[in-house]
């Protein structure tokens, strides 16, 4: 399985990354911003949004199981700080 070894290599190379497998997506929202499509995914049993952007629309992930590689970050909105997870890699399981 090439994909698992790729994720493992990423996590080993970058200590701040976390890789989770077979997590269930409970919400997936896509919206346009400039030339990008911003994606926000909510994972079962987690209150922090997972965000990533793409040039094109992504398949709807609601209800799907995914393997996801991410790192924590802070986003400031209207002067308030919110914890988010920046997704480096996401793939249907």
N, C-alpha and C positions, 0 to 999 in steps of 0.2 A: 504494500500500500504506500504509494509514493506520497500522497498528501499528508499522512501522519508524520512521515519523516521530515517533510518540508516544515511543518508546524513545529516539530521538535527542534529542528535546526534553528528556526527563528527565535524560539524561547531560550535556547542555550546561548545564542549570540547576543541577545538583548535581554538582560536580567529583569527589566521592568515589565516585560510582556507576560501575560497569563493566557493559557490555552484551556478552553473548556469544550468538552465533547457532549453531543446528544442533549443539548439544552433546548427547551421548548420555547418558541417565540409566541408571546401572547398578544403582541401588538406590533404592527409595522406601518409606519407613515412615511410617505415620500412627498417632497415638495421642491419646487424649482427655486433656485437662488443663483442669479446671474447665469453662467453657463453650466452650472452643476445641478444635479438632483441630490438633495440632502435626504438621507435615510435615517430614521430613528426607530430603533428596535427595543422593545421591552421584553425581558426574559422572565420566565416563571420563577417565582420566589426571590426576585431581585427588584429593588426600588429605584435603581439607577439606570438612566437611559444609555443605550449603546448607539453611538452615532458613526456614520461613515458617509462619504459622498462618492458619486459616480457621474460619468458624463452622460450615461443613458439610464432610462428607467430600469429598475431591478425587478426580478420576479417577486410576487407577493409571498412573504414568508410567514404570515399569520398562521399559527397552528403547526408549523413545521418544526422538525428537530434539526438543529444546526451545530456545526463545529465552528467555534469562534475564537480568534486570537485578538487580544485587546490590551490596552494599558489605561490606567486611571488618569484623569485630567480634571481641571476645574474650568468652568465656563462662567463668565460674568454677564448677567442679564440685568439691565436697569440698576446697576450698582450692587446686585446681590450675587453671591457666588454659589454655583451649583456643581455638585460632583457629577461627572459624566465618564463614560468609558469610550475611548476612541478605538474603533475597530480597524485592525490592520488587515485582517483576513476573515471572511465569512463564507461558509459553504454548507449547502444542504447535506445532512448526514445520510 
